[in-house]
Amino acid sequence: MSALGNIIWIIFGGFVAALYYLVGGVVLCLTIIGIPFGLKCFQLAAAVLTPFGRRVVKHPNATGCVATVFNIVWVVAIGWQIALVHLFFGVILAVTVVGLPFAQQHFKLAAIAFLPFSYDLQ
């Protein structure tokens, strides 16, 4: 069932969203300071490409000093905007019965997009 959900997800926007994360990751990796954020964008691209069948888990170093600072920089720079986009599409999809599984995936991705150094998708 998760394979079918991932296929439908990819066809109706998952591929484009993953491309945006990949392009953002490449741009961030061009600078030395942006490399950790670029690598996280690559992980988010993989998470956005196939979200069905995965679950959100707390990162083992989520409460460390570096993760906290990186999360603050991420949230201030772009994280809140990405999370709002996922929440917006999640609410739009939750209106229909057919869209409920896809809304659930957007809500899951919103948490990861908001604080990417605290959570991982497995």
N, C-alpha and C positions, 0 to 999 in steps of 0.2 A: 504494500500500500504506500510506503514511503517513496518508493521509486516512481510510482505514478504521480504522487504529489510533487516530487522534485521535477519531473518532466513538465507538468503543467506550470509549475512555478517558473522554470527557465523560459518557457515559451512566452509567458505573459509578464515579463519584466525582470525576472531574476538575472538573466544574462546581461541585460543593460546595466542593472545596478552593480553587478560584479565588475563590469568593465569600468564603471565610475570609480569604484574602490581601487581597482588595479592602476588606473591612470593617476589617481591621487597618491597611491603608494610609490609609484615611480617618481613623481614630482618631489615627494618628500624625501626619497632616498638620494636625490641629487645633492642634498646638503648633509653635512656630517651630523648636525644637530637633529635633523629630521629623520634619521635612519630608524630609530626605535618606533617612531610613529608610522613610518612607511611600512615597516615589517608588520605592524599591527593592522594596517590597511590591507595587506596581502592576506592575513588571517581572516579579516572581515569579508574579503572578497570570496574566499572559500566558503565561509559560513553563509553568505548571501546566495551563493550559487546553489547550494544544496542544503537547505535548512531542515527538511523533513527527515525524521529518524535520528536527529541529534538532540542533545539536551545541554542546558546551560549549567556549568559547574563553576564553583568559586576557584579562582586561581590560587595555588598554594602560597604565593608571595603577595597576595592581594593587600595585605595590611602593612607592607614594607614602606620605607621612606621613599624609595625611588618610584614605586608604583603609585603612591599617593601624589607625588609631585607631577608625574606624567599624566595621571588622571585629571588633575586640576588644570594643567596646561591644555589637555585635550578638550575638556568641557568648555573652557573659556574660548578656545579657538574655534572649534567646529562641532564638538560632540553634542551639544544641546540642539543644534540645527538638524543633525542627522537623526537624532532620537525623535525629534518632533515630526520629521518626515515619516519615519516608521510608525509613529503613533497615529498620524493623520490617515495613512493608508490602512492601518489596522482598524480604525474606527469606521472608515468607509466600507471596508470589506465585511465588517461585523454586522452591517445592516442586513445583509442577505444570509440565508441559511447556507447556501453553497460556498460563500466566502468565509465562513467561520474558521475552517482549518488554516486558511491563508492569513486571516487576521491574527490568529494565535502565533503564527510564525513571525509576523511583523512585530508583535508585542515582545516576543522573545528576542528578536534582533534589536529592538529599541534599547533594551537593558544593556546589551553588549556594546551597542554603538555609543551609549552614554558614558559608560565606564569600561573601556576595553581592556585596561590593565588589571581589572579586578575579576573578570569573568573569561571563561573559555567555552567553546562549543565542542562537545565530544559526540 
